[in-house]
Amino acid sequence: MSDTRNNVSRSQAEDAIRTLLRWSGEDPAREGLIDTPKRVVKAYEDWFSGYALDPDDYLQRTFEEVEGYDELIVLRDIQFESHCEHHMAPIIGRAHVGYLPAGKVVGISKLARVVEAYARRFQVQEKMTAQIAGCIERALHPLGVGVVVEAAHECMTTRGVHKRGVSMVTSTMLGTFREDARTRGEFLQFISVGAGHR
């Protein structure tokens, strides 16, 4: 990984962490914190690796030899970790993705990679849900797309109102998933949101 990203050097990023440590009341020079700035910068490279990825690229290779298959394709329980763009706190959850093909399909691991690419950025859950659905629609031109995201937001559980055990559910329904209650219902039944199928 380059020592400079977006015109910020690694040493500048590490200095920013030292500043936050001092601001919080700590001494960045004490033994337990000497390597913390390096560790945090390395963690950021992992947590926010999605900025270097183009999710659309994952869906470029499609398959049309599916023997006329035209029923729902659903990949559920795609676990992800993201970060809230308002407080930089973790968002931990899972995404459920489905589409109704119109002649072509994509490898299922690619759907998981799309979720991962968007999750590894600073996010708002509503936006991430729409981004995933939009990416699938652009690449596959399916009859419909459904995306449901369930997540716990640490900005709510570890600060502010301090409410644990709360999860947020968002959905984006496009095409037949929005227009046809039967298709939408079948998708929601497949993913069994809140039914404790884990």
N, CA, C and O of each residue as an XYZ file, in Angstrom:
792
protein
N       0.847     -1.169      0.000
C       0.000      0.000      0.000
C       0.894      1.234      0.000
O       1.887      1.273      0.726
N       0.560      2.235     -0.797
C       1.349      3.454     -0.894
C       1.376      4.198      0.440
O       0.446      4.106      1.241
N       2.466      4.937      0.657
C       2.570      5.736      1.877
C       1.735      7.004      1.814
O       1.568      7.685      2.826
N       1.206      7.332      0.634
C       0.356      8.513      0.474
C      -0.965      8.107     -0.163
O      -0.996      7.416     -1.181
N      -2.058      8.551      0.459
C      -3.398      8.286     -0.076
C      -4.172      9.593     -0.039
O      -4.236     10.257      0.995
N      -4.756      9.957     -1.167
C      -5.562     11.175     -1.234
C      -4.809     12.392     -0.693
O      -5.363     13.208      0.044
N      -3.541     12.492     -1.074
C      -2.675     13.616     -0.695
C      -2.416     13.710      0.806
O      -2.048     14.775      1.302
N      -2.602     12.613      1.531
C      -2.280     12.560      2.955
C      -1.252     11.452      3.144
O      -1.488     10.302      2.772
N      -0.115     11.805      3.721
C       0.925     10.799      3.936
C       0.580      9.937      5.139
O      -0.232     10.313      5.986
N       1.211      8.783      5.194
C       1.019      7.871      6.331
C       1.436      8.568      7.632
O       0.758      8.432      8.650
N       2.535      9.303      7.602
C       2.992      9.968      8.827
C       2.000     11.045      9.263
O       1.807     11.250     10.461
N       1.363     11.741      8.304
C       0.333     12.721      8.669
C      -0.869     12.031      9.315
O      -1.434     12.533     10.286
N      -1.253     10.878      8.768
C      -2.379     10.131      9.340
C      -2.037      9.665     10.753
O      -2.869      9.749     11.657
N      -0.821      9.179     10.941
C      -0.408      8.736     12.278
C      -0.356      9.910     13.252
O      -0.732      9.766     14.416
N       0.107     11.072     12.785
C       0.114     12.267     13.645
C      -1.296     12.653     14.071
O      -1.508     13.103     15.197
N      -2.260     12.475     13.167
C      -3.654     12.794     13.507
C      -4.143     11.898     14.649
O      -4.871     12.354     15.530
N      -3.745     10.634     14.632
C      -4.125      9.717     15.713
C      -3.472     10.151     17.018
O      -4.116     10.127     18.067
N      -2.201     10.548     16.969
C      -1.526     11.033     18.181
C      -2.243     12.257     18.749
O      -2.388     12.398     19.963
N      -2.691     13.142     17.849
C      -3.430     14.333     18.288
C      -4.705     13.938     19.011
O      -5.021     14.504     20.057
N      -5.448     12.971     18.469
C      -6.681     12.512     19.117
C      -6.385     11.858     20.467
O      -7.138     12.036     21.425
N      -5.306     11.114     20.540
C      -4.931     10.492     21.815
C      -4.638     11.569     22.867
O      -5.087     11.466     24.009
N      -3.876     12.608     22.472
C      -3.586     13.698     23.409
C      -4.865     14.426     23.797
O      -5.067     14.759     24.965
N      -5.726     14.672     22.817
C      -6.985     15.384     23.070
C      -7.860     14.618     24.069
O      -8.551     15.220     24.890
N      -7.820     13.274     23.988
C      -8.642     12.462     24.888
C      -8.061     12.371     26.286
O      -8.712     11.846     27.189
N      -6.831     12.879     26.488
C      -6.223     12.862     27.806
C      -5.094     11.868     27.954
O      -4.559     11.698     29.050
N      -4.722     11.207     26.871
C      -3.674     10.188     26.918
C      -2.313     10.771     26.528
O      -2.204     11.890     26.027
N      -1.294      9.971     26.778
C       0.068     10.305     26.370
C       0.467      9.342     25.264
O       0.731      8.172     25.541
N       0.519      9.805     24.009
C       0.842      8.909     22.898
C       2.237      8.297     22.989
O       2.551      7.344     22.276
N       3.073      8.850     23.871
C       4.440      8.334     23.995
C       4.556      7.220     25.029
O       5.622      6.621     25.174
N       3.475      6.937     25.746
C       3.603      5.866     26.742
C       3.662      4.509     26.032
O       3.201      4.354     24.901
N       4.243      3.540     26.731
C       4.574      2.254     26.117
C       3.398      1.601     25.385
O       3.551      1.134     24.256
N       2.235      1.568     26.024
C       1.088      0.880     25.425
C       0.506      1.573     24.199
O      -0.280      0.975     23.465
N       0.885      2.829     23.973
C       0.302      3.595     22.861
C       1.307      3.960     21.765
O       0.931      4.557     20.757
N       2.563      3.611     21.953
C       3.582      4.023     20.972
C       3.232      3.554     19.565
O       3.359      4.318     18.608
N       2.792      2.307     19.430
C       2.494      1.762     18.095
C       1.024      1.908     17.696
O       0.636      1.486     16.607
N       0.213      2.497     18.557
C      -1.221      2.634     18.258
C      -1.477      3.423     16.970
O      -2.304      2.985     16.170
N      -0.818      4.557     16.723
C      -1.083      5.276     15.467
C      -0.843      4.420     14.223
O      -1.618      4.479     13.268
N       0.231      3.625     14.234
C       0.499      2.741     13.086
C      -0.594      1.692     12.950
O      -1.044      1.392     11.843
N      -1.022      1.132     14.086
C      -2.060      0.103     14.049
C      -3.391      0.676     13.544
O      -4.087      0.037     12.755
N      -3.734      1.871     14.000
C      -4.998      2.481     13.582
C      -4.989      2.778     12.082
O      -5.975      2.521     11.391
N      -3.893      3.311     11.586
C      -3.799      3.607     10.149
C      -3.909      2.320      9.339
O      -4.565      2.295      8.297
N      -3.269      1.253      9.811
C      -3.374     -0.039      9.113
C      -4.814     -0.560      9.154
O      -5.308     -1.112      8.171
N      -5.482     -0.382     10.298
C      -6.884     -0.801     10.402
C      -7.754     -0.002      9.437
O      -8.654     -0.555      8.805
N      -7.487      1.292      9.324
C      -8.257      2.125      8.396
C      -8.095      1.649      6.956
O      -9.050      1.677      6.179
N      -6.898      1.215      6.603
C      -6.680      0.690      5.247
C      -7.600     -0.487      4.964
O      -8.095     -0.645      3.848
N      -7.827     -1.310      5.977
C      -8.720     -2.459      5.832
C     -10.179     -2.019      5.877
O     -10.960     -2.354      4.987
N     -10.547     -1.262      6.921
C     -11.944     -0.871      7.103
C     -12.491     -0.070      5.929
O     -13.672     -0.180      5.600
N     -11.645      0.731      5.298
C     -12.126      1.626      4.240
C     -11.529      1.292      2.877
O     -11.340      2.165      2.030
N     -11.239      0.012      2.688
C     -10.694     -0.446      1.409
C     -11.707     -0.346      0.276
O     -11.334     -0.441     -0.893
N     -12.972     -0.157      0.601
C     -14.009     -0.051     -0.419
C     -13.858      1.140     -1.338
O     -14.366      1.126     -2.459
N     -13.166      2.176     -0.879
C     -12.975      3.351     -1.735
C     -12.091      3.048     -2.933
O     -12.169      3.733     -3.954
N     -11.253      2.028     -2.817
C     -10.367      1.660     -3.928
C     -11.024      0.647     -4.863
O     -10.409      0.215     -5.838
N     -12.271      0.267     -4.573
C     -12.959     -0.752     -5.364
C     -14.106     -0.148     -6.154
O     -14.752      0.797     -5.701
N     -14.356     -0.694     -7.336
C     -15.527     -0.314     -8.127
C     -16.487     -1.497     -8.101
O     -16.258     -2.489     -8.794
N     -17.565     -1.412     -7.309
C     -18.488     -2.552     -7.196
C     -19.041     -3.018     -8.537
O     -19.316     -4.205     -8.711
N     -19.209     -2.102     -9.486
C     -19.733     -2.483    -10.804
C     -18.817     -3.478    -11.505
O     -19.284     -4.310    -12.283
N     -17.519     -3.398    -11.237
C     -16.577     -4.317    -11.880
C     -16.849     -5.768    -11.514
O     -16.632     -6.664    -12.329
N     -17.324     -6.007    -10.291
C     -17.571     -7.374     -9.850
C     -18.675     -8.050    -10.666
O     -18.699     -9.275    -10.783
N     -19.577     -7.263    -11.224
C     -20.728     -7.843    -11.923
C     -20.582     -7.802    -13.435
O     -21.559     -8.008    -14.155
N     -19.377     -7.540    -13.928
C     -19.158     -7.469    -15.372
C     -19.292     -8.830    -16.051
O     -19.763     -8.920    -17.185
N     -18.876     -9.890    -15.351
C     -18.953    -11.230    -15.954
C     -20.273    -11.863    -15.575
O     -20.521    -12.169    -14.409
N     -21.117    -12.056    -16.572
C     -22.425    -12.668    -16.344
C     -22.539    -13.956    -17.146
O     -21.722    -14.245    -18.021
N     -23.576    -14.723    -16.821
C     -23.803    -16.000    -17.487
C     -25.212    -16.035    -18.052
O     -26.171    -15.666    -17.373
N     -25.333    -16.478    -19.292
C     -26.650    -16.534    -19.931
C     -27.134    -17.955    -20.159
O     -28.294    -18.158    -20.517
N     -26.270    -18.944    -19.961
C     -26.660    -20.340    -20.146
C     -27.272    -20.868    -18.861
O     -26.620    -21.576    -18.093
N     -28.525    -20.519    -18.636
C     -29.199    -20.906    -17.390
C     -30.461    -21.726    -17.673
O     -31.337    -21.842    -16.815
N     -30.549    -22.296    -18.885
C     -31.674    -23.161    -19.253
C     -33.035    -22.478    -19.045
O     -34.021    -23.122    -18.686
N     -33.061    -21.177    -19.275
C     -34.326    -20.464    -19.157
C     -34.760    -20.161    -17.739
O     -35.910    -19.779    -17.520
N     -33.872    -20.320    -16.768
C     -34.239    -20.059    -15.366
C     -34.722    -18.623    -15.223
O     -34.022    -17.679    -15.590
N     -35.939    -18.470    -14.678
C     -36.505    -17.123    -14.553
C     -37.221    -16.912    -13.218
O     -38.170    -16.133    -13.122
N     -36.749    -17.618    -12.198
C     -37.317    -17.453    -10.868
C     -36.336    -16.669     -9.986
O     -35.223    -16.348    -10.403
N     -36.772    -16.375     -8.775
C     -35.954    -15.587     -7.863
C     -34.587    -16.211     -7.590
O     -34.442    -17.430     -7.492
N     -33.597    -15.338     -7.472
C     -32.270    -15.725     -7.000
C     -32.025    -14.870     -5.758
O     -32.071    -13.641     -5.824
N     -31.766    -15.519     -4.636
C     -31.621    -14.805     -3.369
C     -30.358    -15.276     -2.649
O     -30.118    -16.475     -2.506
N     -29.572    -14.326     -2.208
C     -28.414    -14.607     -1.366
C     -28.660    -13.879     -0.047
O     -28.724    -12.650     -0.005
N     -28.794    -14.649      1.021
C     -29.140    -14.020      2.295
C     -28.001    -14.142      3.302
O     -27.072    -14.933      3.139
N     -28.112    -13.330      4.346
C     -27.152    -13.360      5.452
C     -25.719    -13.056      5.035
O     -24.788    -13.742      5.457
N     -25.540    -12.038      4.212
C     -24.196    -11.586      3.843
C     -23.727    -10.664      4.970
O     -24.150     -9.511      5.052
N     -22.868    -11.166      5.820
C     -22.425    -10.374      6.965
C     -21.461     -9.286      6.517
O     -20.657     -9.487      5.608
N     -21.553     -8.134      7.166
C     -20.667     -7.029      6.825
C     -20.354     -6.193      8.059
O     -21.070     -6.226      9.060
N     -19.267     -5.448      7.955
C     -18.919     -4.429      8.938
C     -18.716     -3.141      8.165
O     -18.034     -3.118      7.141
N     -19.307     -2.079      8.658
C     -19.151     -0.776      8.040
C     -18.921      0.243      9.145
O     -18.764     -0.122     10.310
N     -18.902      1.520      8.780
C     -18.737      2.594      9.760
C     -19.676      3.742      9.430
O     -19.811      4.143      8.274
N     -20.312      4.257     10.454
C     -21.233      5.377     10.337
C     -20.470      6.637      9.940
O     -19.467      6.984     10.562
N     -20.943      7.308      8.915
C     -20.243      8.508      8.472
C     -20.473      9.700      9.398
O     -19.794     10.719      9.269
N     -21.411      9.588     10.319
C     -21.682     10.692     11.239
C     -20.797     10.660     12.478
O     -20.383     11.708     12.974
N     -20.502      9.454     12.982
C     -19.716      9.337     14.212
C     -18.487      8.445     14.050
O     -17.714      8.284     14.995
N     -18.298      7.870     12.876
C     -17.183      6.969     12.601
C     -17.236      5.733     13.491
O     -16.203      5.120     13.763
N     -18.424      5.366     13.944
C     -18.614      4.196     14.798
C     -19.017      2.996     13.941
O     -19.592      3.170     12.867
N     -18.723      1.785     14.406
C     -19.049      0.599     13.614
C     -20.545      0.386     13.390
O     -21.377      0.707     14.237
N     -20.849     -0.161     12.228
C     -22.180     -0.664     11.877
C     -21.956     -2.139     11.560
O     -21.207     -2.470     10.640
N     -22.592     -3.012     12.306
C     -22.400     -4.452     12.119
C     -23.734     -5.055     11.702
O     -24.741     -4.881     12.388
N     -23.740     -5.760     10.584
C     -25.017     -6.304     10.143
C     -24.908     -7.359      9.074
O     -23.868     -7.987      8.878
N     -26.025     -7.532      8.389
C     -26.083     -8.509      7.308
C     -27.033     -7.992      6.244
O     -27.998     -7.283      6.530
N     -26.737     -8.361      5.025
C     -27.539     -7.929      3.882
C     -28.147     -9.152      3.213
O     -27.560    -10.234      3.194
N     -29.329     -8.952      2.669
C     -30.018     -9.977      1.892
C     -30.268     -9.372      0.514
O     -30.808     -8.272      0.397
N     -29.875    -10.096     -0.518
C     -29.941     -9.579     -1.877
C     -30.701    -10.572     -2.751
O     -30.451    -11.776     -2.700
N     -31.629    -10.057     -3.549
C     -32.354    -10.925     -4.470
C     -32.632    -10.219     -5.776
O     -32.741     -8.994     -5.822
N     -32.748    -10.995     -6.839
C     -33.136    -10.407     -8.122
C     -33.886    -11.439     -8.948
O     -33.743    -12.647     -8.758
N     -34.680    -10.928     -9.861
C     -35.444    -11.755    -10.789
C     -34.773    -11.599    -12.148
O     -34.919    -10.558    -12.789
N     -34.036    -12.623    -12.600
C     -33.218    -12.468    -13.806
C     -34.042    -12.267    -15.072
O     -35.180    -12.723    -15.189
N     -33.423    -11.570    -16.004
C     -34.030    -11.355    -17.324
C     -33.056    -11.872    -18.370
O     -32.691    -11.154    -19.302
N     -32.636    -13.124    -18.211
C     -31.772    -13.739    -19.206
C     -30.335    -13.932    -18.795
O     -29.628    -14.729    -19.411
N     -29.869    -13.221    -17.762
C     -28.489    -13.432    -17.341
C     -28.385    -13.377    -15.826
O     -29.156    -12.702    -15.144
N     -27.387    -14.127    -15.321
C     -27.152    -14.204    -13.881
C     -25.675    -13.916    -13.631
O     -24.874    -13.806    -14.559
N     -25.342    -13.798    -12.349
C     -23.970    -13.521    -11.964
C     -23.573    -14.498    -10.862
O     -24.427    -14.988    -10.123
N     -22.291    -14.775    -10.755
C     -21.816    -15.659     -9.690
C     -22.183    -15.098     -8.327
O     -22.053    -13.897     -8.090
N     -22.642    -15.963     -7.429
C     -23.158    -15.465     -6.151
C     -22.085    -14.800     -5.299
O     -22.398    -13.889     -4.533
N     -20.830    -15.227     -5.407
C     -19.785    -14.576     -4.611
C     -19.633    -13.117     -5.009
O     -19.206    -12.290     -4.204
N     -19.983    -12.803     -6.251
C     -19.874    -11.417     -6.718
C     -20.897    -10.528     -6.017
O     -20.629     -9.353     -5.766
N     -22.057    -11.078     -5.703
C     -23.053    -10.296     -4.968
C     -22.526     -9.947     -3.581
O     -22.710     -8.828     -3.102
N     -21.870    -10.911     -2.940
C     -21.287    -10.657     -1.625
C     -20.182     -9.614     -1.721
O     -20.024     -8.792     -0.819
N     -19.419     -9.643     -2.804
C     -18.343     -8.666     -2.973
C     -18.893     -7.251     -3.177
O     -18.290     -6.277     -2.726
N     -20.024     -7.142     -3.847
C     -20.654     -5.831     -4.019
C     -21.040     -5.252     -2.660
O     -20.795     -4.079     -2.380
N     -21.648     -6.095     -1.821
C     -22.012     -5.655     -0.470
C     -20.767     -5.191      0.270
O     -20.769     -4.129      0.892
N     -19.704     -5.986      0.203
C     -18.461     -5.670      0.910
C     -17.849     -4.365      0.426
O     -17.373     -3.566      1.232
N     -17.858     -4.143     -0.881
C     -17.243     -2.932     -1.438
C     -17.954     -1.672     -0.945
O     -17.308     -0.670     -0.641
N     -19.275     -1.724     -0.866
C     -20.005     -0.558     -0.363
C     -19.909     -0.434      1.155
O     -19.879      0.675      1.688
N     -19.861     -1.563      1.848
C     -19.790     -1.524      3.313
C     -18.462     -0.955      3.797
O     -18.416     -0.286      4.829
N     -17.386     -1.213      3.065
C     -16.068     -0.760      3.519
C     -15.795      0.687      3.114
O     -14.769      1.019      2.521
N     -16.758      1.521      3.462
C     -16.682      2.966      3.274
C     -17.426      3.596      4.445
O     -18.157      2.904      5.153
N     -17.254      4.877      4.654
C     -18.127      5.546      5.608
C     -19.520      5.525      5.014
O     -19.701      5.850      3.840
N     -20.513      5.145      5.817
C     -21.831      4.884      5.242
C     -22.974      5.417      6.089
O     -22.839      5.700      7.280
N     -24.093      5.535      5.417
C     -25.421      5.661      6.007
C     -26.162      4.428      5.497
O     -26.135      4.147      4.299
N     -26.810      3.703      6.371
C     -27.395      2.415      5.973
C     -28.381      2.557      4.822
O     -28.406      1.720      3.920
N     -29.185      3.597      4.845
C     -30.163      3.792      3.773
C     -29.467      3.934      2.420
O     -29.904      3.358      1.423
N     -28.381      4.706      2.398
C     -27.640      4.914      1.155
C     -27.004      3.618      0.682
O     -27.065      3.289     -0.503
N     -26.394      2.881      1.604
C     -25.743      1.629      1.239
C     -26.739      0.643      0.626
O     -26.430     -0.036     -0.353
N     -27.930      0.573      1.211
C     -28.970     -0.328      0.699
C     -29.316      0.026     -0.745
O     -29.418     -0.853     -1.601
N     -29.494      1.315     -1.006
C     -29.829      1.770     -2.362
C     -28.659      1.561     -3.326
O     -28.873      1.228     -4.492
N     -27.425      1.755     -2.849
C     -26.262      1.570     -3.714
C     -26.139      0.126     -4.183
O     -25.854     -0.128     -5.353
N     -26.351     -0.818     -3.273
C     -26.259     -2.236     -3.637
C     -27.303     -2.580     -4.689
O     -26.993     -3.221     -5.693
N     -28.535     -2.155     -4.460
C     -29.616     -2.441     -5.417
C     -29.332     -1.798     -6.767
O     -29.529     -2.426     -7.807
N     -28.871     -0.555     -6.757
C     -28.582      0.147     -8.010
C     -27.490     -0.512     -8.813
O     -27.561     -0.568    -10.040
N     -26.471     -1.016     -8.125
C     -25.366     -1.697     -8.796
C     -25.857     -2.961     -9.506
O     -25.487     -3.215    -10.652
N     -26.686     -3.748     -8.825
C     -27.218     -4.982     -9.429
C     -28.107     -4.654    -10.613
O     -28.055     -5.327    -11.642
N     -28.917     -3.625    -10.469
C     -29.811     -3.238    -11.568
C     -29.013     -2.774    -12.788
O     -29.343     -3.140    -13.916
N     -27.978     -1.980    -12.577
C     -27.156     -1.490    -13.696
C     -26.475     -2.634    -14.443
O     -26.412     -2.634    -15.673
N     -25.969     -3.600    -13.694
C     -25.170     -4.661    -14.303
C     -26.007     -5.736    -14.989
O     -25.657     -6.204    -16.072
N     -27.111     -6.126    -14.358
C     -27.863     -7.285    -14.844
C     -29.141     -6.931    -15.600
O     -29.681     -7.765    -16.327
N     -29.623     -5.713    -15.436
C     -30.913     -5.316    -16.021
C     -31.980     -6.381    -15.746
O     -32.661     -6.830    -16.668
N     -32.125     -6.779    -14.490
C     -33.103     -7.826    -14.157
C     -34.518     -7.261    -14.176
O     -34.718     -6.055    -14.320
N     -35.490     -8.149    -14.030
C     -36.878     -7.696    -13.947
C     -37.132     -6.966    -12.627
O     -38.017     -6.116    -12.534
N     -36.351     -7.310    -11.622
C     -36.492     -6.642    -10.337
C     -35.338     -6.967     -9.416
O     -34.640     -7.966     -9.594
N     -35.148     -6.107     -8.425
C     -34.086     -6.276     -7.431
C     -34.664     -5.957     -6.060
O     -35.444     -5.018     -5.901
N     -34.268     -6.755     -5.072
C     -34.631     -6.466     -3.687
C     -33.403     -6.562     -2.810
O     -32.638     -7.522     -2.900
N     -33.216     -5.564     -1.961
C     -32.109     -5.577     -1.005
C     -32.670     -5.182      0.358
O     -33.343     -4.160      0.491
N     -32.386     -6.000      1.361
C     -32.758     -5.691      2.737
C     -31.492     -5.758      3.576
O     -30.730     -6.721      3.493
N     -31.276     -4.728      4.386
C     -30.101     -4.668      5.254
C     -30.570     -4.529      6.696
O     -31.394     -3.673      7.016
N     -30.032     -5.382      7.556
C     -30.306     -5.325      8.993
C     -28.984     -5.055      9.687
O     -27.999     -5.744      9.421
N     -28.941     -4.050     10.586
C     -27.661     -3.741     11.234
C     -27.851     -3.073     12.583
O     -28.855     -2.410     12.845
N     -26.850     -3.273     13.430
C     -26.761     -2.582     14.717
C     -25.746     -1.459     14.557
O     -24.676     -1.648     13.979
N     -26.094     -0.304     15.071
C     -25.256      0.885     14.930
C     -24.634      1.234     16.279
O     -25.331      1.589     17.229
N     -23.313      1.125     16.340
C     -22.619      1.396     17.597
C     -22.697      2.872     17.992
O     -22.476      3.208     19.155
N     -23.006      3.752     17.045
C     -23.175      5.164     17.397
C     -24.415      5.349     18.273
O     -24.560      6.373     18.941
N     -25.297      4.370     18.268
C     -26.499      4.427     19.098
C     -26.352      3.576     20.364
O     -26.948      3.887     21.395
N     -25.567      2.518     20.285
C     -25.455      1.608     21.431
C     -24.343      1.993     22.399
O     -24.432      1.681     23.586
N     -23.291      2.670     21.917
C     -22.159      2.985     22.787
C     -22.059      4.465     23.136
O     -21.175      4.862     23.896
N     -22.942      5.276     22.598
C     -22.963      6.709     22.893
C     -24.403      7.201     22.761
O     -25.294      6.426     22.414
N     -24.627      8.450     23.030
C     -25.964      9.014     22.859
C     -26.999      8.345     23.741
O     -26.914      8.419     24.967
N     -27.976      7.690     23.126
C     -29.066      7.081     23.896
C     -28.686      5.751     24.549
O     -29.426      5.257     25.400
N     -27.557      5.166     24.171
C     -27.067      3.914     24.776
C     -28.136      2.822     24.794
O     -28.413      2.246     25.846
N     -28.725      2.537     23.660
C     -29.740      1.487     23.557
C     -29.156      0.267     22.867
O     -28.824      0.306     21.682
N     -29.034     -0.819     23.624
C     -28.495     -2.068     23.074
C     -29.624     -2.958     22.565
O     -30.782     -2.799     22.952
N     -29.269     -3.887     21.699
C     -30.241     -4.842     21.188
C     -31.166     -4.268     20.133
O     -32.162     -4.894     19.770
N     -30.845     -3.084     19.639
C     -31.675     -2.428     18.627
C     -31.023     -2.633     17.268
O     -29.816     -2.436     17.121
N     -31.803     -3.021     16.285
C     -31.271     -3.116     14.930
C     -32.154     -2.309     13.995
O     -33.351     -2.139     14.226
N     -31.542     -1.826     12.954
C     -32.245     -1.032     11.946
C     -32.405     -1.891     10.694
O     -31.483     -2.607     10.303
N     -33.572     -1.817     10.075
C     -33.836     -2.567      8.851
C     -34.178     -1.574      7.751
O     -35.059     -0.731      7.922
N     -33.485     -1.673      6.626
C     -33.770     -0.840      5.464
C     -33.970     -1.738      4.257
O     -33.457     -2.856      4.208
N     -34.718     -1.241      3.286
C     -34.932     -2.029      2.069
C     -35.007     -1.117      0.855
O     -35.440      0.033      0.931
N     -34.571     -1.668     -0.255
C     -34.766     -1.032     -1.557
C     -35.366     -2.087     -2.470
O     -34.799     -3.165     -2.644
N     -36.507     -1.773     -3.049
C     -37.182     -2.676     -3.976
C     -37.301     -1.978     -5.325
O     -37.820     -0.865     -5.414
N     -36.820     -2.634     -6.364
C     -36.863     -2.062     -7.711
C     -37.588     -3.007     -8.657
O     -37.593     -4.221     -8.453
N     -38.197     -2.449     -9.686
C     -38.879     -3.257    -10.698
C     -40.018     -4.055    -10.108
O     -40.849     -3.516     -9.376
N     -40.061     -5.359    -10.430
C     -41.168     -6.191     -9.968
C     -41.210     -6.340     -8.450
O     -42.268     -6.630     -7.890
N     -40.082     -6.146     -7.781
C     -40.082     -6.225     -6.323
C     -40.895     -5.082     -5.722
O     -41.472     -5.227     -4.645
N     -40.939     -3.954     -6.414
C     -41.726     -2.819     -5.950
C     -43.171     -2.907     -6.461
O     -44.119     -2.578     -5.749
N     -43.310     -3.354     -7.696
C     -44.615     -3.301     -8.362
C     -45.518     -4.492     -8.053
O     -46.742     -4.362     -8.080
N     -44.935     -5.639     -7.762
C     -45.710     -6.864     -7.591
C     -45.594     -7.360     -6.147
O     -44.525     -7.797     -5.721
N     -46.677     -7.293     -5.410
C     -46.679     -7.683     -3.996
C     -46.320     -9.153     -3.827
O     -45.734     -9.531     -2.812
N     -46.666     -9.995     -4.810
C     -46.343    -11.425     -4.696
C     -44.840    -11.667     -4.780
O     -44.287    -12.453     -4.011
N     -44.179    -10.984     -5.721
C     -42.724    -11.129     -5.846
C     -42.030    -10.608     -4.599
O     -41.113    -11.242     -4.075
N     -42.472     -9.456     -4.131
C     -41.892     -8.875     -2.919
C     -42.111     -9.796     -1.728
O     -41.204    -10.006     -0.923
N     -43.312    -10.343     -1.618
C     -43.629    -11.249     -0.516
C     -42.802    -12.518     -0.556
O     -42.356    -13.006      0.482
N     -42.595    -13.058     -1.752
C     -41.779    -14.269     -1.878
C     -40.341    -13.989     -1.452
O     -39.725    -14.798     -0.758
N     -39.808    -12.842     -1.870
C     -38.447    -12.461     -1.473
C     -38.342    -12.330      0.039
O     -37.413    -12.866      0.643
N     -39.268    -11.635      0.647
C     -39.229    -11.439      2.100
C     -39.399    -12.764      2.847
O     -38.829    -12.956      3.921
N     -40.179    -13.666      2.276
C     -40.330    -14.995      2.892
C     -39.014    -15.766      2.792
O     -38.617    -16.443      3.740
N     -38.344    -15.666      1.653
C     -37.064    -16.351      1.470
C     -36.035    -15.897      2.496
O     -35.288    -16.716      3.032
N     -35.991    -14.598      2.773
C     -34.951    -14.103      3.674
C     -35.392    -14.176      5.131
O     -34.557    -14.073      6.029
N     -36.686    -14.352      5.383
C     -37.219    -14.541      6.745
C     -36.701    -13.506      7.715
O     -36.191    -13.852      8.780
N     -36.823    -12.246      7.363
C     -36.337    -11.165      8.221
C     -36.996    -11.240      9.578
O     -38.222    -11.272      9.683
N     -36.184    -11.269     10.613
C     -36.686    -11.259     11.975
C     -37.281    -12.582     12.434
O     -37.848    -12.651     13.524
N     -37.167    -13.627     11.634
C     -37.806    -14.899     11.993
C     -36.867    -15.816     12.779
O     -37.229    -16.945     13.111
N     -35.680    -15.334     13.070
C     -34.758    -16.120     13.891
C     -34.230    -17.359     13.189
O     -34.024    -18.388     13.831
N     -34.002    -17.280     11.855
C     -33.516    -18.455     11.125
C     -32.016    -18.632     11.258
O     -31.466    -19.610     10.752
N     -31.342    -17.709     11.927
C     -29.887    -17.770     12.022
C     -29.431    -19.056     12.702
O     -28.231    -19.274     12.867
